[in-house]
């Protein structure tokens, strides 16, 4: 906690004086982010840092392996779907970006099994991407399976986004655009999913 409080004090001393007007505006008028980002919980992959975004610009959903489950309005707990509903229907974002990343531990668990210490919830969550795993292992050498599955999980999450009626309707109306990307932690390079279904350097 001391490290967090030290960071907060630096924020108040160094950042707050310049950012104060922006925070006051956000407090008075509410948030109006232009983009919803679905990213991994991995501590190395912070969308605000990667995209140089300030407060109020991005509505961020983070979970293990940046997955979007299919539309399933039942009585279960749906944190990702609830945040998606709020971002699309209430905040009316104009862009959704699903961003995967290199060395994703969730994808490693999908391919090789979760570590013994993470078997209460991780395996069930990663079953969302079982189809991505199947596609990759059918046609990809084992040594290339990790990155291939990270990319395929992004494609699968985009397909699952379109199972939400209000996402599909907004996309069809042209008021919402869906995008995919993959961030390489070691190099800082971003690949973006093109209309041809392939990822290319941004």
C-alpha positions in Angstrom: 0.0 0.0 0.0 2.9 2.4 0.7 4.0 2.2 -2.9 0.5 3.1 -4.1 0.3 6.0 -1.7 3.7 7.2 -2.8 2.4 7.2 -6.4 -0.8 9.0 -5.4 1.3 11.7 -3.7 3.3 12.1 -6.9 0.1 12.4 -8.8 -1.2 15.1 -6.5 2.1 17.0 -6.6 3.0 16.6 -10.3 0.0 15.6 -12.4 -3.0 17.1 -10.6 -2.1 20.8 -11.0 -2.2 20.4 -14.8 -5.0 17.8 -14.9 -7.3 19.4 -12.4 -9.4 21.3 -14.9 -10.0 18.1 -16.9 -11.1 16.1 -13.8 -13.4 18.9 -12.7 -15.0 18.9 -16.2 -15.4 15.1 -16.0 -17.0 15.4 -12.6 -19.4 18.1 -13.7 -20.4 16.7 -17.1 -19.8 13.0 -16.8 -17.8 10.7 -18.9 -18.1 10.5 -22.7 -15.4 8.1 -23.8 -15.1 7.6 -27.6 -13.7 4.0 -27.4 -14.4 0.9 -25.4 -11.3 -1.2 -25.1 -11.4 -4.9 -24.1 -7.9 -5.8 -22.8 -6.2 -8.4 -20.7 -5.7 -8.0 -17.0 -2.0 -8.5 -17.5 -0.1 -5.8 -15.7 2.2 -5.2 -18.7 -0.7 -4.2 -21.0 -2.3 -0.9 -19.9 -4.4 0.5 -22.8 -4.2 4.1 -21.5 -0.4 3.9 -21.6 -0.2 2.2 -24.9 -2.6 4.6 -26.6 -1.5 7.8 -24.8 -5.1 8.3 -23.6 -6.1 10.7 -20.8 -8.9 10.6 -18.3 -12.3 10.2 -19.8 -11.2 9.0 -23.2 -11.3 5.2 -22.9 -13.9 2.9 -21.3 -11.8 -0.1 -20.4 -12.9 -3.7 -19.7 -10.1 -5.9 -18.5 -10.3 -9.7 -17.9 -8.1 -12.8 -18.3 -7.1 -13.0 -22.0 -9.3 -10.1 -23.2 -12.3 -12.4 -23.9 -15.9 -11.6 -24.7 -18.4 -14.3 -23.9 -21.4 -14.9 -26.2 -24.6 -13.0 -25.4 -26.3 -14.9 -22.5 -28.8 -12.8 -20.6 -29.4 -15.2 -17.8 -29.3 -14.9 -14.0 -25.6 -15.6 -13.7 -22.8 -13.0 -13.0 -21.6 -11.4 -16.2 -19.0 -8.7 -15.4 -17.7 -8.3 -18.9 -21.2 -8.3 -20.5 -22.5 -5.8 -18.0 -19.6 -3.4 -18.7 -20.1 -3.9 -22.4 -23.8 -3.1 -22.1 -23.1 0.1 -20.2 -20.4 1.2 -22.6 -22.5 0.6 -25.8 -26.0 1.4 -24.6 -25.5 4.1 -22.0 -22.2 5.8 -22.9 -22.7 5.1 -26.7 -19.1 4.6 -27.6 -18.4 4.8 -31.3 -15.5 2.3 -31.3 -14.8 -1.1 -29.6 -11.3 -2.4 -29.7 -10.4 -6.0 -28.6 -6.7 -6.0 -27.8 -4.8 -9.2 -27.2 -1.1 -9.3 -26.4 2.0 -11.5 -26.5 2.9 -13.9 -23.8 -0.7 -14.0 -22.5 -1.0 -16.3 -19.5 -4.6 -17.0 -20.1 -3.9 -18.3 -23.6 -1.0 -20.4 -22.2 -3.6 -21.9 -19.8 -5.9 -22.5 -22.7 -3.3 -24.3 -24.7 -1.5 -26.2 -21.9 -3.8 -26.2 -18.9 -4.1 -23.7 -16.0 -1.4 -23.8 -13.2 -2.5 -25.8 -10.1 -3.0 -22.5 -8.2 -5.5 -21.2 -10.7 -8.0 -23.9 -11.3 -11.1 -22.6 -9.5 -12.1 -20.1 -12.2 -9.5 -19.8 -15.0 -10.2 -23.1 -16.8 -14.0 -22.4 -17.0 -13.4 -18.8 -18.2 -10.9 -19.9 -20.8 -13.5 -22.3 -22.3 -14.9 -19.3 -24.0 -12.0 -19.5 -26.3 -12.1 -23.3 -26.8 -13.0 -22.9 -30.5 -10.0 -20.6 -31.0 -7.7 -23.3 -29.5 -9.2 -26.0 -31.8 -8.8 -23.9 -34.9 -5.2 -23.1 -34.1 -4.1 -26.6 -33.1 -5.6 -28.1 -36.3 -3.3 -26.1 -38.6 -0.5 -24.4 -36.6 2.9 -25.9 -35.5 3.2 -26.2 -31.8 6.0 -23.6 -31.6 3.8 -21.0 -33.2 0.6 -21.9 -31.4 0.8 -19.3 -28.6 0.8 -16.2 -30.8 -1.6 -17.8 -33.3 -4.1 -18.5 -30.5 -3.7 -15.0 -29.1 -4.7 -13.6 -32.5 -7.5 -16.2 -32.9 -8.9 -15.3 -29.5 -9.2 -11.7 -30.7 -11.1 -12.8 -33.8 -13.4 -15.0 -31.6 -14.1 -12.2 -29.2 -15.1 -9.9 -32.1 -17.5 -12.6 -33.4 -18.9 -13.0 -29.9 -19.4 -9.2 -29.7 -21.7 -9.5 -32.7 -24.0 -11.9 -30.8 -25.1 -9.0 -28.6 -28.1 -7.6 -30.5 -27.4 -4.0 -29.6 -23.8 -4.3 -30.7 -24.8 -5.9 -34.0 -27.6 -3.3 -34.6 -25.2 -0.3 -33.8 -22.6 -1.7 -36.1 -25.1 -2.3 -38.9 -26.3 1.3 -38.5 -22.8 2.6 -38.8 -22.7 4.2 -35.3 -20.3 1.6 -33.9 -17.1 0.1 -35.4 -15.3 -3.0 -34.1 -11.6 -3.5 -34.2 -9.0 -6.0 -33.2 -5.3 -5.6 -32.2 -2.4 -7.4 -30.7 0.4 -5.8 -28.6 3.9 -7.2 -28.4 5.2 -6.5 -24.8 8.9 -7.0 -25.6 8.9 -4.7 -28.7 6.0 -2.3 -28.0 4.7 -3.1 -31.5 1.0 -3.1 -32.2 -0.6 -5.2 -35.0 -4.1 -4.3 -36.2 -6.7 -6.7 -37.7 -7.6 -5.7 -41.2 -10.7 -6.1 -43.3 -9.0 -9.2 -44.9 -8.9 -11.0 -41.5 -5.1 -10.7 -41.2 -3.1 -8.7 -38.6 -0.6 -6.1 -39.9 1.8 -3.7 -38.3 0.1 -0.5 -37.2 
